[in-house]
Amino acid sequence: MVNRHAASCGTKEFTAPGSRRRPAAFDLDELFAAAQLQRTEPSSLSPCFVPAYQRLAEALTEEAALTPAGVDVARRRLVSALGNQIKVRELVEAHAVDPELYGDDAVFVLGLPGTGLYRLQRLLNQHSAFNIPSLWEILSPSAEWHPWQAAGASDDPFERALWSHLGQCDGFRPPDLGAPYGDHLLLTYAFHTFSAALEYRIPSYSRWLHAQDTTTAYEFHRYALAVILQRVSGGTPLLVNEFHSLQLPSLFASYPTARVIRVHRDPLESLSNVVGVSTTRRRAWSTRVDPVEATSEWAGQLGAAMSVPSWSDPAPPGAAVLDVTHAEVLQTPLLTVRRICEFAGVPLPGGIERRVLEQVSQFEGTLEERHFARPDETTLPEDFRALRAAYCRRWGLSSC
């Protein structure tokens, strides 16, 4: 019988060796060999999504201005992504995991990059009926032990280096391995994620990614999610990721029955936050960090998202989409959680309400809750200002 998931990394376009040169610091063969050494037995599979890998590697080499430590961290992070890619493919292609059994009931919480979904994620995590992947599950989707039973810092080279830097500069505390985490790292296994631009200055990669149909990468995202959910079953999968707003058509194509919660905030506030976070994180391993340049870059990213009807337009009647504002999350958190639970078809026991309210007072001091300086509106591209004004009117955002 033919395995319909045998090409689980996509079409021939994604699996065939690319013709573009490979930067020496991130040679694919060398890094894949390193991933093989971490295994008990080498895999017979070859890397896939090769063109995306090469685009990312070239941008890291030519644009990111990485320090020696930055190159080392990026290399180890790419080795980890390649290793996870192969593990997921092995399980799916050997029928050990059937992706069609998982994801139909998924609930996605989205916002423009910088909207700040950490607070809402933590509130919803109080509900045992939601299955929110933890940091450790995202970093190691096929591993066997249960890290949520013990708190600890991440052993992932990228996360460990990042939070070590942030702790020295700003006093941020890293998340525990068992803490709920965004699912954007699942897309790093396929090298198709805008979240990489949060950490690195790689504008050519971002421009390339905007021009791609990323449906195949999202299909692989679903495979990786299935690997996690088979091991940690039970509950409604809840996935929180601001970067999905930049690739909504691909998300809907791969998760056609998913329910989507769109969180709306003044795009200028989102821009301020994403630029602040991006410049803070880029300083961990780059010698070239320019907040003005980052502002222009992310204004383009947010403007592109606001131009897509599937994000900015009201959902048609009957669509599995719920719209809430960031102000509602801040001002009426319990009511917002109730609305989301009703939308997701998840009952809300009284004990959960108490835990939600207790959680509200524990947010200050986290990276996502920091307030960054707003850029001068007059310096922003005219199209961003026009899109922002229309967006604020459409969703009744009084802060605009």
N, C-alpha and C positions, 0 to 999 in steps of 0.2 A: 504494500500500500504506500502511495506517495505521501510524504509528510508535507502538508500544506504550509508548515512553518519552517521548512528546511532552509529557506532563504530569509531567516528571521531578522537579518540586518538590512533587508531591502532588495531592490532590483539590481540588475547588473551594473547600473550606473554607480551604485554605491559600493559594490563589492570588487569591481575590477581595479587593478593597480592604476594609480593616477600617473599622468605624464609629467606633472609639475615636479620640479626638484624638491628634495626634502632638506630643510635646514639642518646643518650638521648637529646643532645642539639638541635637536628633537627628532633625530632620525627614527623613523617608524620601526624599522627592522630591529634596531638596537633596543628601543624601549619595549617592543613586544617580546624580545628575548629576555629582558629583565622581568617582565610579567610571567613568562613561562618558568623562570627560575623560582618564583614564589609558590609554584604549584607542587603537589606531590608527584604528579605525572604530567608531562607536557601535553598540551591539547593539540589535536590534529587540525583544528580550525585556524583560519587566517583572519586577520583584522578586517573589519568592514567599516563602512562610512569613511573610506580613505580620502576622498576629495575634501570632506569637511575637516578631517584631521589635518591635512596639508594646509588648508586655508588658515586654520587656527595656529599651526606651528609656524607658518611664515609670518603671520602677524605678531606672534610672540617674539620672533627673532628680529624683525625689522622695525617694529613700532613700539613695543612695550618698554624698551629701555630698561631691561631687567638687570638687577644687581646679580653678582655671583650666587648669593643666597636665593634670589628670586628664580634664577635659572634652575637651581637644584630643586626647589620646591615644585616648580612647574613640571619638571621632568618626573618627579615622583608621583605627582598628581595624575599625570597622563598615564603612567604605568598602572596606577590603581584603576583608572577608567578602562584601560584596555583589559585588565584582568577581570573586572566586573562584567564587561561586555561579553567576554568568552564564557564566563560562568552562566550568565543568563541564557545565552544561545545554546549551550550544552543541555541545560535543563529543558528548554522549550523544544529543541529539535529531537531530543530523545523521548519526548512525550512524558517526561517526569512532571512537567507543569503544562497545563492547558490554558493558554491566555484567554480563551473564549469563556471560561468559567468565572472570570474575575473582571471587574471594572464596569459592568453594566449599571450597577447601582452607585457608582462613584459620585461624590459631591465635590465640586471644585469651588474654592473661594479665591477670587481674582481681584486685582486692582492694578492701576497703572504702577509701574516701578516707582517706589518711593511713597506709595500710599500709606504703608504701615499696617500690615495685617497681623503682626505678631500678637497684639493685644487680643484680637478676635480669635486667633488660633488658640491661645492659652485659655480663653473662656470656654470655647467649644471642647477643648480637651478635658474639661471637667466632667463631661458626659461620657459614661462608659459605653454607650451605644455607638459612638463614633470611633472608628479605627484610624487614628492619625499616625502615620509612620514616624518613628523616632529617628534621631540623627544617626544612631548606629545602624538601624535597618536600612537607611538610605545609603550609607557608606559601604555596608556589607550585606547586600540583599540575600545572599545565599548562605551566610554563616549559620552555625548551629546553636550557639549559646544564647543566653537571654540577658542582655545588658541592662534591660529596664529594671532588673532586680537590684542593681547597684549603681550608684552615681559615680561618675568619673569623667575626666576630660577625654576628648577624642584622641584616638591613636592615628587618625588619618594625617598624613604629613602636611597637607594643605591647611586643614582646620587647625592643627596644633600650632603651626607657624603663624597663622593669621591671628589667633587669639592670644598667642604670646606677645605679638607686636601690639595688639590693641590694649592688652593689659598694661604694658610698659608706658604707652603713650596717653591712654585715656582712662585707665582703671576699669575697663569693661571686664565682666566675668564671662568665661566661656560657657556654653550650654552643656549640660550633662549629656552623656550618651543616650540616656532614656528620654530626653526632652523631645517634645514634638518638633518636627523640622519640615521645611519646605521641600517639595519633591523635585525642584529644579535640577538637583544633581543626577537624577535618573537620566536626564537628557544629555548629561556630559558623557555618558557611556557611548552615545552616538555622535558626540562633538557638535551638537546642534543646540546651543543654548545661549541666549543673550546674557545670562548671569555671568558668563566669563568676562564680559565687558565691564561688569561691576568691579572686578578685581584687577583687570589689566587694561592698559590703553591699547586697544586693538580695533581701531575704526574700520579698517578694510575688511576685517572679518565680520563686523556687524553689518556693514553695507552688503556684503555677500549674502549673509544669512537672511536679510530682509528680502532679497530677491529669490529665495528658494521656496519651493513647495516642501514643507517639512513634515508632510503626512507620514512618510516612512519612519522618520525619527520618532514621531509620536506613537506609531505602532510599536516601536521598540520600547518606548516608555511604558506602554501597556504590558509588554512582556515582563519588564523588570518589576512593575507593580505586582503582576501575578505571582512572581517568585516570592515577593515579600508576603503577600496575602495568603498564599498557600501555607506558609510556615507560621504566620501569625493570623490565624483566621478569626472570624467573628466580628460583628459590627459593620456599620456602614463606612466604607472608605471615605475619608475626608482629606482632601489635598489642597494645600494652601500655597499659592505661588503667584507673585506679582508678574513674573515674566511671561506667563501664559497669555496675558493680554496682548502681547506683541505677535502671537501666533495662533489666534483663536480659530481661524478656519481649519487648521491642521488638528487642533484639539477636538473640535466638533466632529471632524471626519473620523477620528480614531475612537472617540467616545460618544457615539451618536445618541445614546440614551442617558448620558450623564446630566445631572442637575448642576446649574452654575449660579453662583452668588457673585454679583458684581458690586464691589464696594467703590463708591464714587467720592472723590475728594478734589478740592481745588487743584488743578494740574500744576499751578505754580508752587504750592506747598509740596506736592509730590516731587517736582523737579528739584526744589531746595534739598529735600531729604536724600534723593538718590545721588545727587552731586556730592553732598556732604559725606555720605557713606562711601561712595566710589573713591573720592580723593583720599579719604582716611585709609581705606584698604589698599589702594594702589601704592601709598607711601611705604607699605610693608616691604615691597620688593622692586621698586622702580626708582630710577634717578630722574624721571621726567613726569612730574605731576603738576598740571596747570588747571586750577579750578575754573578759569574762564573757558578754556578749551573743553573741559568736561561738561560745562553748562551748555555750550553749543551742541556738543555731541548728544547729550541726553534730551535736550529740547527737540532734536530731530527724532529721537526714538519715541518720545511721548507723543509728538505731533503725528507720527506715522500711525500709532495706535488709535488716536482720536479720529483719524481719517477713515477708519474701517467701520462700516455700519454695524458689523456684528458686535462691536464693543460700544460704540457711542450712541446708537439708536435704541429707543425703547423696544423691548422684546414684544413680538407679536402675541396676540391672545393665545393662551394655551401652551406657550413655550415654557420649557423647564428652566426658567431664568428668574431669579429674584434680585431686585435692585435695592441696595441700602446705601446710606451715606456714611462717611466716616464720622460725621458729627453724631449720628445715631449711636454708633458703637461707643463713643465717648460719653454721651449724655444719658442714654437710656440703654445700658448694656444688657440688662436682664430682659427687657422687652425685645431687643434685637435678637438675643439668643432664642427667645420663644418663637419669634417669627421664622428664624432659620430652621429650628427643629420642626415646626409645623410644615414648612416648605419641604423638608427632607423626609417627612413622614416618621419622625422619631419622637416618641413621647418624652415629656419633660417632667420627671418626678420632682417632688418638692425638695428633696435632699440635694438635688443638683442645683437648684436655685440658690441654696445657701452657699454651696461651694463656689458658684459663679461670683456671688457678691464678695466672698472672702478673697477671691483672686484679684478683684479690681484694684485693691490697695497695694498690690505687689509688683507693679509694673515699672515704677520710676527707676532710672539708672541703667536700663537696657539700651543697647545700641539703637534699636528701632524706635525707641521713645525719645531719643535726643532731638533737640530742635536746632536746626542749622540755619544760617543766615539766608534770607531770601535774596535771590539775585535781583539786580536792578532791572525792572520790567522794560525800561526803554532800550536796554541792550539786547533784549531777546529778539529772535527772528519775528518778523511781522506775521508770518503764517502761524507761528505758535500762539501769538497773542490773540489772533482772530479765532483760532480753534479753541483756545481756553475760554474766551468770552462765550462762544456758542455752547460749549460743554457745560459751563456754569449755569447758563440760562436753562438748558435742557433738564438739568437735574436739580435745579433750585438750590444751588450752593451759595449760601448767603455770604460766605467768607470771601468771595471773589470781588 
